[in-house]
Amino acid sequence: MNILFVGAGKMATALAKGIVKSGVFPHDSVSAYDVSEASRQSFASVTSLPCVDSPAVALPKADVVILAVKPQVAESA
């Protein structure tokens, strides 16, 4: 099962680290997307997981999408 985080901030980073650390999902089945280049770089650096610069790249492969954005941007995300 492939998981995509939409939003790669602090909460997504913490959740992704926990998911990978638990061993429930393989490392290559978790990725993220964020509009912010800085957030993408930070997520990838901290988690060692890919963070794509376009959701169109990862969305077709995702079985589960976790919306990890602030409430005020959830609708537009």
N, CA, C and O atoms as a Tripos MOL2 file, in Angstrom:
@<TRIPOS>MOLECULE
protein
  308   307    77     0     0
PROTEIN
NO_CHARGES

@<TRIPOS>ATOM
      1 N           0.8480   -1.1760    0.0000 N.3       1 MET1
      2 CA          0.0000    0.0000    0.0000 C.3       1 MET1
      3 C           0.8920    1.2370    0.0000 C.2       1 MET1
      4 O           1.8400    1.3270    0.7800 O.2       1 MET1
      5 N           0.5890    2.1760   -0.8660 N.am      2 ASN2
      6 CA          1.3480    3.4210   -0.9730 C.3       2 ASN2
      7 C           0.6150    4.5610   -0.2890 C.2       2 ASN2
      8 O          -0.5880    4.7460   -0.4710 O.2       2 ASN2
      9 N           1.3690    5.3290    0.5060 N.am      3 ILE3
     10 CA          0.8170    6.4520    1.2600 C.3       3 ILE3
     11 C           1.4160    7.7460    0.7300 C.2       3 ILE3
     12 O           2.6260    7.8450    0.5290 O.2       3 ILE3
     13 N           0.5650    8.7300    0.5050 N.am      4 LEU4
     14 CA          1.0080   10.0640    0.0950 C.3       4 LEU4
     15 C           0.5270   11.0770    1.1230 C.2       4 LEU4
     16 O          -0.6670   11.1600    1.4130 O.2       4 LEU4
     17 N           1.4570   11.8430    1.6700 N.am      5 PHE5
     18 CA          1.1060   12.9640    2.5310 C.3       5 PHE5
     19 C           0.9800   14.1970    1.6560 C.2       5 PHE5
     20 O           1.9060   14.5280    0.9160 O.2       5 PHE5
     21 N          -0.1450   14.8760    1.7300 N.am      6 VAL6
     22 CA         -0.3080   16.1730    1.0760 C.3       6 VAL6
     23 C          -0.0950   17.1890    2.1870 C.2       6 VAL6
     24 O          -0.9280   17.3600    3.0760 O.2       6 VAL6
     25 N           1.0280   17.8440    2.1050 N.am      7 GLY7
     26 CA          1.5280   18.6790    3.1890 C.3       7 GLY7
     27 C           2.7130   17.9470    3.8000 C.2       7 GLY7
     28 O           2.5990   16.7800    4.1750 O.2       7 GLY7
     29 N           3.8360   18.6200    3.9020 N.am      8 ALA8
     30 CA          5.0450   17.9640    4.4020 C.3       8 ALA8
     31 C           5.6740   18.7760    5.5240 C.2       8 ALA8
     32 O           6.8960   18.8850    5.6230 O.2       8 ALA8
     33 N           4.8270   19.3380    6.3590 N.am      9 GLY9
     34 CA          5.3070   20.1310    7.4920 C.3       9 GLY9
     35 C           5.6700   19.2600    8.6820 C.2       9 GLY9
     36 O           5.9570   18.0710    8.5430 O.2       9 GLY9
     37 N           5.6500   19.8690    9.8360 N.am     10 LYS10
     38 CA          6.0750   19.1850   11.0600 C.3      10 LYS10
     39 C           5.2080   17.9680   11.3890 C.2      10 LYS10
     40 O           5.7300   16.9190   11.7630 O.2      10 LYS10
     41 N           3.8970   18.1030   11.2520 N.am     11 MET11
     42 CA          3.0130   16.9850   11.5900 C.3      11 MET11
     43 C           3.2090   15.8240   10.6200 C.2      11 MET11
     44 O           3.3190   14.6740   11.0460 O.2      11 MET11
     45 N           3.2540   16.1100    9.3330 N.am     12 ALA12
     46 CA          3.4700   15.0530    8.3410 C.3      12 ALA12
     47 C           4.8160   14.3810    8.5520 C.2      12 ALA12
     48 O           4.9350   13.1600    8.4440 O.2      12 ALA12
     49 N           5.8230   15.1780    8.8530 N.am     13 THR13
     50 CA          7.1610   14.6290    9.0900 C.3      13 THR13
     51 C           7.1440   13.6800   10.2840 C.2      13 THR13
     52 O           7.7010   12.5850   10.2110 O.2      13 THR13
     53 N           6.5170   14.0850   11.3710 N.am     14 ALA14
     54 CA          6.4480   13.2330   12.5590 C.3      14 ALA14
     55 C           5.6740   11.9460   12.2740 C.2      14 ALA14
     56 O           6.1020   10.8620   12.6720 O.2      14 ALA14
     57 N           4.5490   12.0620   11.5930 N.am     15 LEU15
     58 CA          3.7520   10.8750   11.2650 C.3      15 LEU15
     59 C           4.5150    9.9280   10.3370 C.2      15 LEU15
     60 O           4.5130    8.7150   10.5450 O.2      15 LEU15
     61 N           5.1580   10.4780    9.3290 N.am     16 ALA16
     62 CA          5.9060    9.6480    8.3750 C.3      16 ALA16
     63 C           7.0620    8.9340    9.0650 C.2      16 ALA16
     64 O           7.2990    7.7520    8.8140 O.2      16 ALA16
     65 N           7.7820    9.6400    9.9320 N.am     17 LYS17
     66 CA          8.8720    9.0040   10.6720 C.3      17 LYS17
     67 C           8.3600    7.8320   11.4990 C.2      17 LYS17
     68 O           8.9820    6.7700   11.5370 O.2      17 LYS17
     69 N           7.2240    8.0300   12.1610 N.am     18 GLY18
     70 CA          6.6380    6.9710   12.9810 C.3      18 GLY18
     71 C           6.1820    5.7810   12.1530 C.2      18 GLY18
     72 O           6.3710    4.6320   12.5510 O.2      18 GLY18
     73 N           5.5890    6.0530   11.0150 N.am     19 ILE19
     74 CA          5.1110    4.9770   10.1330 C.3      19 ILE19
     75 C           6.2800    4.1290    9.6510 C.2      19 ILE19
     76 O           6.2150    2.9000    9.6680 O.2      19 ILE19
     77 N           7.3400    4.7860    9.2250 N.am     20 VAL20
     78 CA          8.5010    4.0500    8.7160 C.3      20 VAL20
     79 C           9.2210    3.3290    9.8570 C.2      20 VAL20
     80 O           9.6270    2.1770    9.7090 O.2      20 VAL20
     81 N           9.3760    4.0030   10.9810 N.am     21 LYS21
     82 CA         10.0640    3.4060   12.1340 C.3      21 LYS21
     83 C           9.3370    2.1690   12.6320 C.2      21 LYS21
     84 O           9.9740    1.2060   13.0590 O.2      21 LYS21
     85 N           8.0120    2.1820   12.5830 N.am     22 SER22
     86 CA          7.2270    1.0490   13.0770 C.3      22 SER22
     87 C           7.3940   -0.1850   12.1990 C.2      22 SER22
     88 O           7.1630   -1.3110   12.6410 O.2      22 SER22
     89 N           7.7980    0.0380   10.9500 N.am     23 GLY23
     90 CA          7.9760   -1.0810   10.0360 C.3      23 GLY23
     91 C           6.6830   -1.6000    9.4410 C.2      23 GLY23
     92 O           6.6950   -2.6130    8.7410 O.2      23 GLY23
     93 N           5.5780   -0.9400    9.6970 N.am     24 VAL24
     94 CA          4.2850   -1.3650    9.1690 C.3      24 VAL24
     95 C           4.2400   -1.2070    7.6540 C.2      24 VAL24
     96 O           3.6850   -2.0460    6.9450 O.2      24 VAL24
     97 N           4.8350   -0.1190    7.1720 N.am     25 PHE25
     98 CA          4.8900    0.1300    5.7350 C.3      25 PHE25
     99 C           6.3450    0.2290    5.3110 C.2      25 PHE25
    100 O           7.1580    0.8180    6.0230 O.2      25 PHE25
    101 N           6.6800   -0.3300    4.1780 N.am     26 PRO26
    102 CA          8.0580   -0.2240    3.6980 C.3      26 PRO26
    103 C           8.4270    1.2180    3.3680 C.2      26 PRO26
    104 O           7.5750    2.0330    3.0170 O.2      26 PRO26
    105 N           9.6870    1.5010    3.4880 N.am     27 HIS27
    106 CA         10.2160    2.8360    3.2530 C.3      27 HIS27
    107 C           9.8370    3.3670    1.8690 C.2      27 HIS27
    108 O           9.5790    4.5600    1.7150 O.2      27 HIS27
    109 N           9.8040    2.5070    0.8840 N.am     28 ASP28
    110 CA          9.5310    2.9630   -0.4880 C.3      28 ASP28
    111 C           8.0480    3.1310   -0.8020 C.2      28 ASP28
    112 O           7.6860    3.3960   -1.9480 O.2      28 ASP28
    113 N           7.1860    2.9780    0.2070 N.am     29 SER29
    114 CA          5.7510    3.1330   -0.0390 C.3      29 SER29
    115 C           5.1790    4.4240    0.5510 C.2      29 SER29
    116 O           3.9670    4.6360    0.5260 O.2      29 SER29
    117 N           6.0500    5.2820    1.0810 N.am     30 VAL30
    118 CA          5.5980    6.5240    1.7060 C.3      30 VAL30
    119 C           6.2830    7.6950    1.0000 C.2      30 VAL30
    120 O           7.4990    7.6960    0.8080 O.2      30 VAL30
    121 N           5.4760    8.6930    0.6170 N.am     31 SER31
    122 CA          6.0220    9.9060    0.0010 C.3      31 SER31
    123 C           5.1650   11.0930    0.4130 C.2      31 SER31
    124 O           4.1430   10.9400    1.0810 O.2      31 SER31
    125 N           5.5990   12.2720    0.0030 N.am     32 ALA32
    126 CA          4.8660   13.4850    0.3810 C.3      32 ALA32
    127 C           4.9480   14.5150   -0.7290 C.2      32 ALA32
    128 O           5.7760   14.4320   -1.6350 O.2      32 ALA32
    129 N           4.0560   15.4910   -0.6210 N.am     33 TYR33
    130 CA          4.0360   16.6520   -1.5090 C.3      33 TYR33
    131 C           3.7590   17.8830   -0.6550 C.2      33 TYR33
    132 O           2.9790   17.8330    0.2950 O.2      33 TYR33
    133 N           4.4020   18.9770   -1.0040 N.am     34 ASP34
    134 CA          4.1190   20.2520   -0.3500 C.3      34 ASP34
    135 C           4.3930   21.3710   -1.3520 C.2      34 ASP34
    136 O           5.2730   21.2450   -2.2030 O.2      34 ASP34
    137 N           3.6490   22.4520   -1.2520 N.am     35 VAL35
    138 CA          3.8640   23.5880   -2.1490 C.3      35 VAL35
    139 C           5.1610   24.3170   -1.8040 C.2      35 VAL35
    140 O           5.7440   24.9880   -2.6560 O.2      35 VAL35
    141 N           5.6030   24.1880   -0.5820 N.am     36 SER36
    142 CA          6.7960   24.8850   -0.1190 C.3      36 SER36
    143 C           8.0560   24.0530   -0.3780 C.2      36 SER36
    144 O           8.1670   22.9140    0.0770 O.2      36 SER36
    145 N           8.9830   24.6320   -1.1010 N.am     37 GLU37
    146 CA         10.2650   23.9670   -1.3600 C.3      37 GLU37
    147 C          11.0030   23.6750   -0.0550 C.2      37 GLU37
    148 O          11.5920   22.6060    0.1070 O.2      37 GLU37
    149 N          10.9660   24.6260    0.8680 N.am     38 ALA38
    150 CA         11.6470   24.4400    2.1570 C.3      38 ALA38
    151 C          11.0460   23.2670    2.9250 C.2      38 ALA38
    152 O          11.7810   22.4790    3.5210 O.2      38 ALA38
    153 N           9.7310   23.1410    2.9190 N.am     39 SER39
    154 CA          9.0760   22.0190    3.5990 C.3      39 SER39
    155 C           9.4210   20.7000    2.9340 C.2      39 SER39
    156 O           9.6580   19.7020    3.6150 O.2      39 SER39
    157 N           9.4510   20.6880    1.6080 N.am     40 ARG40
    158 CA          9.8230   19.4550    0.8890 C.3      40 ARG40
    159 C          11.2390   19.0300    1.2470 C.2      40 ARG40
    160 O          11.4870   17.8540    1.5100 O.2      40 ARG40
    161 N          12.1660   19.9770    1.2580 N.am     41 GLN41
    162 CA         13.5500   19.6570    1.5790 C.3      41 GLN41
    163 C          13.6920   19.1740    3.0180 C.2      41 GLN41
    164 O          14.4170   18.2160    3.2880 O.2      41 GLN41
    165 N          13.0100   19.8300    3.9290 N.am     42 SER42
    166 CA         13.0800   19.4380    5.3340 C.3      42 SER42
    167 C          12.5020   18.0410    5.5460 C.2      42 SER42
    168 O          13.1030   17.2170    6.2350 O.2      42 SER42
    169 N          11.3400   17.7740    4.9560 N.am     43 PHE43
    170 CA         10.7050   16.4540    5.0750 C.3      43 PHE43
    171 C          11.6420   15.3710    4.5660 C.2      43 PHE43
    172 O          11.8550   14.3640    5.2420 O.2      43 PHE43
    173 N          12.2010   15.5700    3.3870 N.am     44 ALA44
    174 CA         13.0920   14.5790    2.7890 C.3      44 ALA44
    175 C          14.3480   14.3850    3.6310 C.2      44 ALA44
    176 O          14.8230   13.2610    3.7930 O.2      44 ALA44
    177 N          14.8780   15.4630    4.1590 N.am     45 SER45
    178 CA         16.0890   15.3980    4.9740 C.3      45 SER45
    179 C          15.8570   14.6450    6.2840 C.2      45 SER45
    180 O          16.6620   13.7980    6.6700 O.2      45 SER45
    181 N          14.7720   14.9520    6.9510 N.am     46 VAL46
    182 CA         14.4850   14.3500    8.2550 C.3      46 VAL46
    183 C          14.0300   12.8970    8.1340 C.2      46 VAL46
    184 O          14.4100   12.0580    8.9500 O.2      46 VAL46
    185 N          13.2250   12.5990    7.1290 N.am     47 THR47
    186 CA         12.6260   11.2590    7.0260 C.3      47 THR47
    187 C          13.3570   10.3220    6.0790 C.2      47 THR47
    188 O          13.1680    9.1070    6.1430 O.2      47 THR47
    189 N          14.1840   10.8660    5.2080 N.am     48 SER48
    190 CA         14.8250   10.0900    4.1280 C.3      48 SER48
    191 C          13.7910    9.5050    3.1700 C.2      48 SER48
    192 O          14.0380    8.4910    2.5180 O.2      48 SER48
    193 N          12.6420   10.1500    3.0950 N.am     49 LEU49
    194 CA         11.5720    9.7400    2.1890 C.3      49 LEU49
    195 C          11.4750   10.7360    1.0480 C.2      49 LEU49
    196 O          11.8480   11.8990    1.2070 O.2      49 LEU49
    197 N          10.9810   10.2990   -0.0980 N.am     50 PRO50
    198 CA         10.8440   11.2370   -1.2130 C.3      50 PRO50
    199 C           9.7300   12.2530   -0.9700 C.2      50 PRO50
    200 O           8.6850   11.9340   -0.4030 O.2      50 PRO50
    201 N           9.9780   13.4620   -1.4070 N.am     51 CYS51
    202 CA          8.9770   14.5140   -1.3480 C.3      51 CYS51
    203 C           8.9280   15.1420   -2.7290 C.2      51 CYS51
    204 O           9.8470   15.8610   -3.1230 O.2      51 CYS51
    205 N           7.8720   14.8770   -3.4530 N.am     52 VAL52
    206 CA          7.7600   15.2810   -4.8520 C.3      52 VAL52
    207 C           7.3540   16.7430   -4.9800 C.2      52 VAL52
    208 O           6.7550   17.3090   -4.0660 O.2      52 VAL52
    209 N           7.6780   17.3480   -6.1080 N.am     53 ASP53
    210 CA          7.3260   18.7550   -6.3150 C.3      53 ASP53
    211 C           6.0210   18.9370   -7.0690 C.2      53 ASP53
    212 O           5.6200   20.0610   -7.3720 O.2      53 ASP53
    213 N           5.3500   17.8100   -7.3750 N.am     54 SER54
    214 CA          4.0460   17.8670   -8.0330 C.3      54 SER54
    215 C           3.2030   16.6860   -7.5420 C.2      54 SER54
    216 O           3.6590   15.5440   -7.5970 O.2      54 SER54
    217 N           1.9920   16.9410   -7.0670 N.am     55 PRO55
    218 CA          1.1670   15.8240   -6.6070 C.3      55 PRO55
    219 C           0.7960   14.8770   -7.7400 C.2      55 PRO55
    220 O           0.4960   13.7080   -7.4940 O.2      55 PRO55
    221 N           0.8120   15.3620   -8.9700 N.am     56 ALA56
    222 CA          0.4590   14.5110  -10.1150 C.3      56 ALA56
    223 C           1.4240   13.3430  -10.2640 C.2      56 ALA56
    224 O           1.0630   12.3150  -10.8380 O.2      56 ALA56
    225 N           2.6420   13.4850   -9.7560 N.am     57 VAL57
    226 CA          3.6370   12.4110   -9.8320 C.3      57 VAL57
    227 C           3.2640   11.2550   -8.9060 C.2      57 VAL57
    228 O           3.3350   10.0940   -9.3080 O.2      57 VAL57
    229 N           2.8720   11.5620   -7.6830 N.am     58 ALA58
    230 CA          2.6440   10.5340   -6.6770 C.3      58 ALA58
    231 C           1.1780   10.1190   -6.5180 C.2      58 ALA58
    232 O           0.8970    8.9970   -6.0990 O.2      58 ALA58
    233 N           0.2590   11.0010   -6.8430 N.am     59 LEU59
    234 CA         -1.1610   10.7230   -6.6140 C.3      59 LEU59
    235 C          -1.6690    9.4620   -7.3170 C.2      59 LEU59
    236 O          -2.4050    8.6950   -6.6960 O.2      59 LEU59
    237 N          -1.3170    9.2130   -8.5660 N.am     60 PRO60
    238 CA         -1.8290    8.0030   -9.2190 C.3      60 PRO60
    239 C          -1.3760    6.6990   -8.5470 C.2      60 PRO60
    240 O          -2.0450    5.6720   -8.6650 O.2      60 PRO60
    241 N          -0.2500    6.7440   -7.8490 N.am     61 LYS61
    242 CA          0.2790    5.5520   -7.1850 C.3      61 LYS61
    243 C          -0.2380    5.3950   -5.7630 C.2      61 LYS61
    244 O          -0.0680    4.3380   -5.1570 O.2      61 LYS61
    245 N          -0.8650    6.4310   -5.2250 N.am     62 ALA62
    246 CA         -1.2670    6.4340   -3.8140 C.3      62 ALA62
    247 C          -2.5420    5.6220   -3.5780 C.2      62 ALA62
    248 O          -3.5470    5.7850   -4.2690 O.2      62 ALA62
    249 N          -2.4620    4.7530   -2.5880 N.am     63 ASP63
    250 CA         -3.6470    4.0260   -2.1280 C.3      63 ASP63
    251 C          -4.3320    4.8030   -1.0120 C.2      63 ASP63
    252 O          -5.5510    4.7370   -0.8500 O.2      63 ASP63
    253 N          -3.5330    5.5390   -0.2460 N.am     64 VAL64
    254 CA         -4.0280    6.3370    0.8740 C.3      64 VAL64
    255 C          -3.4190    7.7240    0.7610 C.2      64 VAL64
    256 O          -2.2120    7.8660    0.5610 O.2      64 VAL64
    257 N          -4.2560    8.7470    0.8890 N.am     65 VAL65
    258 CA         -3.7840   10.1290    0.8940 C.3      65 VAL65
    259 C          -4.1040   10.7170    2.2590 C.2      65 VAL65
    260 O          -5.2550   10.7250    2.6950 O.2      65 VAL65
    261 N          -3.0680   11.2080    2.9250 N.am     66 ILE66
    262 CA         -3.2410   11.8320    4.2340 C.3      66 ILE66
    263 C          -3.1060   13.3330    4.0490 C.2      66 ILE66
    264 O          -2.0500   13.8270    3.6540 O.2      66 ILE66
    265 N          -4.1720   14.0480    4.3350 N.am     67 LEU67
    266 CA         -4.1790   15.5020    4.2150 C.3      67 LEU67
    267 C          -3.5680   16.0750    5.4940 C.2      67 LEU67
    268 O          -4.1990   16.0700    6.5510 O.2      67 LEU67
    269 N          -2.3410   16.5650    5.3840 N.am     68 ALA68
    270 CA         -1.6020   17.0570    6.5500 C.3      68 ALA68
    271 C          -1.2910   18.5360    6.3730 C.2      68 ALA68
    272 O          -0.1300   18.9450    6.3240 O.2      68 ALA68
    273 N          -2.3470   19.3220    6.2790 N.am     69 VAL69
    274 CA         -2.2070   20.7690    6.0980 C.3      69 VAL69
    275 C          -2.9820   21.4850    7.1850 C.2      69 VAL69
    276 O          -3.7950   20.8850    7.8880 O.2      69 VAL69
    277 N          -2.7220   22.7580    7.3110 N.am     70 LYS70
    278 CA         -3.4430   23.5630    8.2920 C.3      70 LYS70
    279 C          -4.9030   23.7000    7.8570 C.2      70 LYS70
    280 O          -5.1990   23.7310    6.6620 O.2      70 LYS70
    281 N          -5.8040   23.7800    8.8230 N.am     71 PRO71
    282 CA         -7.2400   23.8130    8.4940 C.3      71 PRO71
    283 C          -7.6320   24.9020    7.5010 C.2      71 PRO71
    284 O          -8.5270   24.6910    6.6830 O.2      71 PRO71
    285 N          -6.9870   26.0470    7.5560 N.am     72 GLN72
    286 CA         -7.3800   27.1530    6.6920 C.3      72 GLN72
    287 C          -7.0040   26.9230    5.2280 C.2      72 GLN72
    288 O          -7.5130   27.6280    4.3570 O.2      72 GLN72
    289 N          -6.1320   25.9630    4.9300 N.am     73 VAL73
    290 CA         -5.7860   25.6590    3.5410 C.3      73 VAL73
    291 C          -6.2750   24.2910    3.0800 C.2      73 VAL73
    292 O          -5.9900   23.8650    1.9610 O.2      73 VAL73
    293 N          -7.0070   23.6120    3.9440 N.am     74 ALA74
    294 CA         -7.4700   22.2570    3.6240 C.3      74 ALA74
    295 C          -8.3570   22.2410    2.3780 C.2      74 ALA74
    296 O          -8.2150   21.3580    1.5320 O.2      74 ALA74
    297 N          -9.2530   23.1880    2.2590 N.am     75 GLU75
    298 CA        -10.1650   23.1910    1.1180 C.3      75 GLU75
    299 C          -9.4040   23.3770   -0.2000 C.2      75 GLU75
    300 O          -9.6740   22.6820   -1.1800 O.2      75 GLU75
    301 N          -8.4740   24.2940   -0.2190 N.am     76 SER76
    302 CA         -7.7200   24.5030   -1.4610 C.3      76 SER76
    303 C          -6.7410   23.3670   -1.7600 C.2      76 SER76
    304 O          -6.4190   23.1110   -2.9200 O.2      76 SER76
    305 N          -6.2740   22.6950   -0.7230 N.am     77 ALA77
    306 CA         -5.3630   21.5510   -0.9260 C.3      77 ALA77
    307 C          -6.1150   20.4190   -1.5580 C.2      77 ALA77
    308 O          -5.5400   19.3620   -1.8140 O.2      77 ALA77
@<TRIPOS>BOND
     1     1     2 1
     2     2     3 1
     3     3     4 2
     4     3     5 am
     5     5     6 1
     6     6     7 1
     7     7     8 2
     8     7     9 am
     9     9    10 1
    10    10    11 1
    11    11    12 2
    12    11    13 am
    13    13    14 1
    14    14    15 1
    15    15    16 2
    16    15    17 am
    17    17    18 1
    18    18    19 1
    19    19    20 2
    20    19    21 am
    21    21    22 1
    22    22    23 1
    23    23    24 2
    24    23    25 am
    25    25    26 1
    26    26    27 1
    27    27    28 2
    28    27    29 am
    29    29    30 1
    30    30    31 1
    31    31    32 2
    32    31    33 am
    33    33    34 1
    34    34    35 1
    35    35    36 2
    36    35    37 am
    37    37    38 1
    38    38    39 1
    39    39    40 2
    40    39    41 am
    41    41    42 1
    42    42    43 1
    43    43    44 2
    44    43    45 am
    45    45    46 1
    46    46    47 1
    47    47    48 2
    48    47    49 am
    49    49    50 1
    50    50    51 1
    51    51    52 2
    52    51    53 am
    53    53    54 1
    54    54    55 1
    55    55    56 2
    56    55    57 am
    57    57    58 1
    58    58    59 1
    59    59    60 2
    60    59    61 am
    61    61    62 1
    62    62    63 1
    63    63    64 2
    64    63    65 am
    65    65    66 1
    66    66    67 1
    67    67    68 2
    68    67    69 am
    69    69    70 1
    70    70    71 1
    71    71    72 2
    72    71    73 am
    73    73    74 1
    74    74    75 1
    75    75    76 2
    76    75    77 am
    77    77    78 1
    78    78    79 1
    79    79    80 2
    80    79    81 am
    81    81    82 1
    82    82    83 1
    83    83    84 2
    84    83    85 am
    85    85    86 1
    86    86    87 1
    87    87    88 2
    88    87    89 am
    89    89    90 1
    90    90    91 1
    91    91    92 2
    92    91    93 am
    93    93    94 1
    94    94    95 1
    95    95    96 2
    96    95    97 am
    97    97    98 1
    98    98    99 1
    99    99   100 2
   100    99   101 am
   101   101   102 1
   102   102   103 1
   103   103   104 2
   104   103   105 am
   105   105   106 1
   106   106   107 1
   107   107   108 2
   108   107   109 am
   109   109   110 1
   110   110   111 1
   111   111   112 2
   112   111   113 am
   113   113   114 1
   114   114   115 1
   115   115   116 2
   116   115   117 am
   117   117   118 1
   118   118   119 1
   119   119   120 2
   120   119   121 am
   121   121   122 1
   122   122   123 1
   123   123   124 2
   124   123   125 am
   125   125   126 1
   126   126   127 1
   127   127   128 2
   128   127   129 am
   129   129   130 1
   130   130   131 1
   131   131   132 2
   132   131   133 am
   133   133   134 1
   134   134   135 1
   135   135   136 2
   136   135   137 am
   137   137   138 1
   138   138   139 1
   139   139   140 2
   140   139   141 am
   141   141   142 1
   142   142   143 1
   143   143   144 2
   144   143   145 am
   145   145   146 1
   146   146   147 1
   147   147   148 2
   148   147   149 am
   149   149   150 1
   150   150   151 1
   151   151   152 2
   152   151   153 am
   153   153   154 1
   154   154   155 1
   155   155   156 2
   156   155   157 am
   157   157   158 1
   158   158   159 1
   159   159   160 2
   160   159   161 am
   161   161   162 1
   162   162   163 1
   163   163   164 2
   164   163   165 am
   165   165   166 1
   166   166   167 1
   167   167   168 2
   168   167   169 am
   169   169   170 1
   170   170   171 1
   171   171   172 2
   172   171   173 am
   173   173   174 1
   174   174   175 1
   175   175   176 2
   176   175   177 am
   177   177   178 1
   178   178   179 1
   179   179   180 2
   180   179   181 am
   181   181   182 1
   182   182   183 1
   183   183   184 2
   184   183   185 am
   185   185   186 1
   186   186   187 1
   187   187   188 2
   188   187   189 am
   189   189   190 1
   190   190   191 1
   191   191   192 2
   192   191   193 am
   193   193   194 1
   194   194   195 1
   195   195   196 2
   196   195   197 am
   197   197   198 1
   198   198   199 1
   199   199   200 2
   200   199   201 am
   201   201   202 1
   202   202   203 1
   203   203   204 2
   204   203   205 am
   205   205   206 1
   206   206   207 1
   207   207   208 2
   208   207   209 am
   209   209   210 1
   210   210   211 1
   211   211   212 2
   212   211   213 am
   213   213   214 1
   214   214   215 1
   215   215   216 2
   216   215   217 am
   217   217   218 1
   218   218   219 1
   219   219   220 2
   220   219   221 am
   221   221   222 1
   222   222   223 1
   223   223   224 2
   224   223   225 am
   225   225   226 1
   226   226   227 1
   227   227   228 2
   228   227   229 am
   229   229   230 1
   230   230   231 1
   231   231   232 2
   232   231   233 am
   233   233   234 1
   234   234   235 1
   235   235   236 2
   236   235   237 am
   237   237   238 1
   238   238   239 1
   239   239   240 2
   240   239   241 am
   241   241   242 1
   242   242   243 1
   243   243   244 2
   244   243   245 am
   245   245   246 1
   246   246   247 1
   247   247   248 2
   248   247   249 am
   249   249   250 1
   250   250   251 1
   251   251   252 2
   252   251   253 am
   253   253   254 1
   254   254   255 1
   255   255   256 2
   256   255   257 am
   257   257   258 1
   258   258   259 1
   259   259   260 2
   260   259   261 am
   261   261   262 1
   262   262   263 1
   263   263   264 2
   264   263   265 am
   265   265   266 1
   266   266   267 1
   267   267   268 2
   268   267   269 am
   269   269   270 1
   270   270   271 1
   271   271   272 2
   272   271   273 am
   273   273   274 1
   274   274   275 1
   275   275   276 2
   276   275   277 am
   277   277   278 1
   278   278   279 1
   279   279   280 2
   280   279   281 am
   281   281   282 1
   282   282   283 1
   283   283   284 2
   284   283   285 am
   285   285   286 1
   286   286   287 1
   287   287   288 2
   288   287   289 am
   289   289   290 1
   290   290   291 1
   291   291   292 2
   292   291   293 am
   293   293   294 1
   294   294   295 1
   295   295   296 2
   296   295   297 am
   297   297   298 1
   298   298   299 1
   299   299   300 2
   300   299   301 am
   301   301   302 1
   302   302   303 1
   303   303   304 2
   304   303   305 am
   305   305   306 1
   306   306   307 1
   307   307   308 2
@<TRIPOS>SUBSTRUCTURE
     1 MET1         2 RESIDUE 1 A MET
     2 ASN2         6 RESIDUE 1 A ASN
     3 ILE3        10 RESIDUE 1 A ILE
     4 LEU4        14 RESIDUE 1 A LEU
     5 PHE5        18 RESIDUE 1 A PHE
     6 VAL6        22 RESIDUE 1 A VAL
     7 GLY7        26 RESIDUE 1 A GLY
     8 ALA8        30 RESIDUE 1 A ALA
     9 GLY9        34 RESIDUE 1 A GLY
    10 LYS10       38 RESIDUE 1 A LYS
    11 MET11       42 RESIDUE 1 A MET
    12 ALA12       46 RESIDUE 1 A ALA
    13 THR13       50 RESIDUE 1 A THR
    14 ALA14       54 RESIDUE 1 A ALA
    15 LEU15       58 RESIDUE 1 A LEU
    16 ALA16       62 RESIDUE 1 A ALA
    17 LYS17       66 RESIDUE 1 A LYS
    18 GLY18       70 RESIDUE 1 A GLY
    19 ILE19       74 RESIDUE 1 A ILE
    20 VAL20       78 RESIDUE 1 A VAL
    21 LYS21       82 RESIDUE 1 A LYS
    22 SER22       86 RESIDUE 1 A SER
    23 GLY23       90 RESIDUE 1 A GLY
    24 VAL24       94 RESIDUE 1 A VAL
    25 PHE25       98 RESIDUE 1 A PHE
    26 PRO26      102 RESIDUE 1 A PRO
    27 HIS27      106 RESIDUE 1 A HIS
    28 ASP28      110 RESIDUE 1 A ASP
    29 SER29      114 RESIDUE 1 A SER
    30 VAL30      118 RESIDUE 1 A VAL
    31 SER31      122 RESIDUE 1 A SER
    32 ALA32      126 RESIDUE 1 A ALA
    33 TYR33      130 RESIDUE 1 A TYR
    34 ASP34      134 RESIDUE 1 A ASP
    35 VAL35      138 RESIDUE 1 A VAL
    36 SER36      142 RESIDUE 1 A SER
    37 GLU37      146 RESIDUE 1 A GLU
    38 ALA38      150 RESIDUE 1 A ALA
    39 SER39      154 RESIDUE 1 A SER
    40 ARG40      158 RESIDUE 1 A ARG
    41 GLN41      162 RESIDUE 1 A GLN
    42 SER42      166 RESIDUE 1 A SER
    43 PHE43      170 RESIDUE 1 A PHE
    44 ALA44      174 RESIDUE 1 A ALA
    45 SER45      178 RESIDUE 1 A SER
    46 VAL46      182 RESIDUE 1 A VAL
    47 THR47      186 RESIDUE 1 A THR
    48 SER48      190 RESIDUE 1 A SER
    49 LEU49      194 RESIDUE 1 A LEU
    50 PRO50      198 RESIDUE 1 A PRO
    51 CYS51      202 RESIDUE 1 A CYS
    52 VAL52      206 RESIDUE 1 A VAL
    53 ASP53      210 RESIDUE 1 A ASP
    54 SER54      214 RESIDUE 1 A SER
    55 PRO55      218 RESIDUE 1 A PRO
    56 ALA56      222 RESIDUE 1 A ALA
    57 VAL57      226 RESIDUE 1 A VAL
    58 ALA58      230 RESIDUE 1 A ALA
    59 LEU59      234 RESIDUE 1 A LEU
    60 PRO60      238 RESIDUE 1 A PRO
    61 LYS61      242 RESIDUE 1 A LYS
    62 ALA62      246 RESIDUE 1 A ALA
    63 ASP63      250 RESIDUE 1 A ASP
    64 VAL64      254 RESIDUE 1 A VAL
    65 VAL65      258 RESIDUE 1 A VAL
    66 ILE66      262 RESIDUE 1 A ILE
    67 LEU67      266 RESIDUE 1 A LEU
    68 ALA68      270 RESIDUE 1 A ALA
    69 VAL69      274 RESIDUE 1 A VAL
    70 LYS70      278 RESIDUE 1 A LYS
    71 PRO71      282 RESIDUE 1 A PRO
    72 GLN72      286 RESIDUE 1 A GLN
    73 VAL73      290 RESIDUE 1 A VAL
    74 ALA74      294 RESIDUE 1 A ALA
    75 GLU75      298 RESIDUE 1 A GLU
    76 SER76      302 RESIDUE 1 A SER
    77 ALA77      306 RESIDUE 1 A ALA
